[in-house]
Amino acid sequence: MGHPVYANDNGILLFFLYKTFHLLKLKYFKVEYEIKTLYAPIYRHFDKNVISTIEHLVINIYFSYDTFYDIVCRMHKLRSLSIDLLTDSDYSNVSSFNLNLSSFENLKRICLKLQKIGFNKFEDIVRKCFKFVEVLFISIEDDEEYLYAEPWEKLISSHVQNLCIFDIYHNDVQLQNQLDYDELIHAFTSSFWIEKHWFFIH
C-alpha cells in the first residue's frame, strides 16, 4: 500500500504523520511538502508506544537530525530510507530514544543528502542505526570532514560491516588549493578501498 502526501501547512503535516504511523498495514510511505522545516520536532506529537509497519520511507524535504531518530526508532520493519535533506537540529532529544540495534536488522538501503551535520553526528547515526545496511548513498556539500578517508575506514570496519555499495557525492568544499583536495581524495585509494572495489573520482 502506497501513500503519497502533499501538504503546505506544518500543522497538517504533523497531524497526518501522527495518523499515518497508526496505520497497521502501511508498507510504503512517501511524503513531500512545501514547508522547508518542521517548526517543532515530531516526538512532541507521537505516542512513544507507536511502532510503524512501514518498510519503505521516502521524505523529499528538509528533515531534522533528531527527527530522524524519532522516525526510525518506531520503524522496526523499515527496509529502505531516503531523505532528500537531513539537516541539523536546534532540539536535543536524541538521548531519550530507546534505540536497539536489533530493531534495524531489516534496514538495508539508505539514501541521504546531508546539510550542516558534522561527521561526528553522522557517525552517531551510523553506530546506532546502520549496522545491517548494505547500500549507502550520501550527498554532502561544503564539509571537509567527510573527505578524510581514515575515519570512514574505521567507521565502516567497525559499524557497517555488511556494506556492499558505498556511493558518496561531495560538492562545493572550500580548501586552500587543489593539491590539498587531491591529497585527500588520494587517501581513498588505500588497500581498504581497493579490496572492496570502491573507487572514487573527482
C-alpha positions in Angstrom: 0.0 0.0 0.0 1.5 3.4 -1.0 0.5 6.7 0.5 2.0 9.9 -1.1 1.4 13.1 0.9 1.5 16.7 -0.4 0.9 19.4 2.2 1.9 23.0 2.6 0.9 23.5 6.2 3.1 22.4 9.1 0.3 21.6 11.4 -1.5 19.5 8.8 1.7 17.6 8.1 2.4 16.8 11.8 -1.2 15.6 12.2 -1.0 13.5 9.1 2.3 11.9 10.1 0.9 11.1 13.5 -2.2 9.4 12.0 -0.2 7.6 9.3 2.0 5.9 11.8 -1.0 4.2 13.3 -2.0 2.6 10.0 -1.3 -1.1 10.6 -0.9 -2.3 7.0 1.1 0.6 5.5 4.3 -0.6 3.9 5.4 2.3 1.6 5.2 5.9 2.6 6.4 9.0 0.6 6.0 12.5 1.9 6.5 15.7 0.0 5.7 19.2 1.4 6.5 22.8 0.6 7.4 23.9 4.1 11.2 23.9 4.4 11.4 22.7 8.0 9.2 21.4 10.8 8.8 24.1 13.4 8.5 21.5 16.2 10.1 18.1 16.4 7.8 15.2 15.7 8.5 13.5 19.0 6.2 16.1 20.7 3.3 14.6 18.7 3.9 10.8 18.6 2.8 8.2 21.1 6.0 6.7 22.4 4.5 3.2 22.1 3.6 3.5 18.4 5.5 1.0 16.2 5.0 1.5 12.4 4.7 -1.2 9.8 6.3 1.0 7.1 9.0 -0.8 5.1 10.0 1.8 2.6 10.1 5.5 3.5 10.8 8.5 1.2 11.0 12.0 2.6 11.6 14.7 -0.1 12.2 17.7 2.1 14.3 19.1 4.9 14.3 16.8 7.9 16.0 17.4 11.2 18.7 15.3 12.9 16.7 14.3 15.9 13.5 13.8 13.8 15.5 11.1 12.0 15.8 9.2 15.3 12.2 9.9 16.2 11.2 8.2 12.9 13.5 5.2 12.7 13.1 4.1 16.3 9.4 3.4 15.5 10.0 1.5 12.3 11.3 -1.9 13.1 10.3 -3.3 9.7 12.0 -0.5 7.7 14.0 -1.8 4.8 14.9 1.3 2.8 15.0 5.0 3.8 15.5 8.0 1.5 15.7 11.6 2.9 16.2 14.5 0.5 17.8 16.8 3.0 18.7 15.8 6.5 19.8 18.9 8.4 21.0 19.8 11.9 18.5 20.5 14.7 18.0 23.1 17.4 16.5 20.5 19.6 18.3 17.9 21.6 16.2 14.8 22.4 18.2 12.0 20.9 19.3 10.5 24.2 15.6 9.9 25.2 15.0 7.5 22.4 15.3 3.7 23.1 17.4 2.6 20.2 18.2 -1.1 19.9 20.4 -2.3 17.1 18.3 -5.4 16.5 15.4 -3.1 15.7 17.2 -2.1 12.5 18.1 -5.6 11.2 15.8 -5.1 8.2 17.3 -1.7 7.2 19.4 -2.4 4.1 19.3 0.6 1.9 20.0 4.3 2.8 20.0 7.4 0.7 20.7 10.7 2.5 21.5 14.2 1.5 23.2 15.9 4.4 23.3 19.6 5.3 25.2 21.1 8.3 25.5 17.8 10.0 29.1 17.3 11.3 30.8 14.0 10.7 30.6 13.2 14.4 26.8 13.4 14.3 26.7 11.3 11.2 28.9 8.7 12.9 26.4 8.6 15.8 23.6 7.8 13.3 25.7 5.0 11.7 26.6 3.5 15.0 23.1 3.4 16.3 21.1 2.5 13.2 23.2 1.3 10.2 24.8 -2.0 11.4 22.9 -4.1 8.8 22.9 -1.6 6.0 24.2 -3.0 2.7 23.8 0.0 0.3 24.6 3.6 1.4 24.3 6.7 -0.8 25.1 10.0 0.7 25.5 13.5 -0.6 27.3 16.4 1.2 28.0 20.0 0.5 30.8 22.1 1.9 32.0 20.0 4.8 35.7 19.0 4.7 35.3 16.4 7.5 33.7 14.0 5.1 36.8 14.0 2.9 39.1 12.2 5.3 39.4 8.6 4.4 40.7 7.2 7.7 37.6 8.0 9.8 35.5 6.4 7.1 37.6 3.3 7.1 37.2 3.0 10.9 33.5 3.6 10.8 32.8 1.1 8.1 35.0 -1.6 9.5 33.5 -1.3 13.0 29.9 -0.5 12.4 28.8 -1.2 8.8 30.5 -4.5 8.1 27.7 -5.6 5.7 28.1 -2.6 3.4 28.4 -3.7 -0.3 27.8 -0.4 -2.1 29.1 2.9 -0.9 28.4 5.9 -3.0 29.4 9.4 -1.8 28.9 12.7 -3.6 30.8 15.7 -2.2 30.4 19.2 -3.6 31.5 22.8 -3.0 34.1 22.2 -0.4 36.4 25.2 0.3 40.0 24.2 0.5 43.1 26.4 0.2 44.3 24.8 -3.0 43.7 21.9 -5.4 46.7 20.0 -4.1 45.1 19.7 -0.7 41.9 18.3 -2.3 43.9 15.9 -4.5 45.8 14.6 -1.4 42.5 14.0 0.5 41.0 12.1 -2.4 44.2 10.0 -2.9 43.8 8.6 0.6 40.7 6.8 -0.7 43.0 4.6 -2.8 44.4 2.6 0.1 44.1 -1.2 0.2 40.9 -0.9 2.3 39.0 0.7 -0.6 40.7 -1.3 -3.4 39.8 -4.7 -1.8 36.2 -3.6 -1.6 36.3 -2.5 -5.3 35.2 1.0 -4.3 36.7 3.7 -6.5 36.3 7.4 -6.4 36.7 10.2 -9.0 36.8 14.0 -8.7 
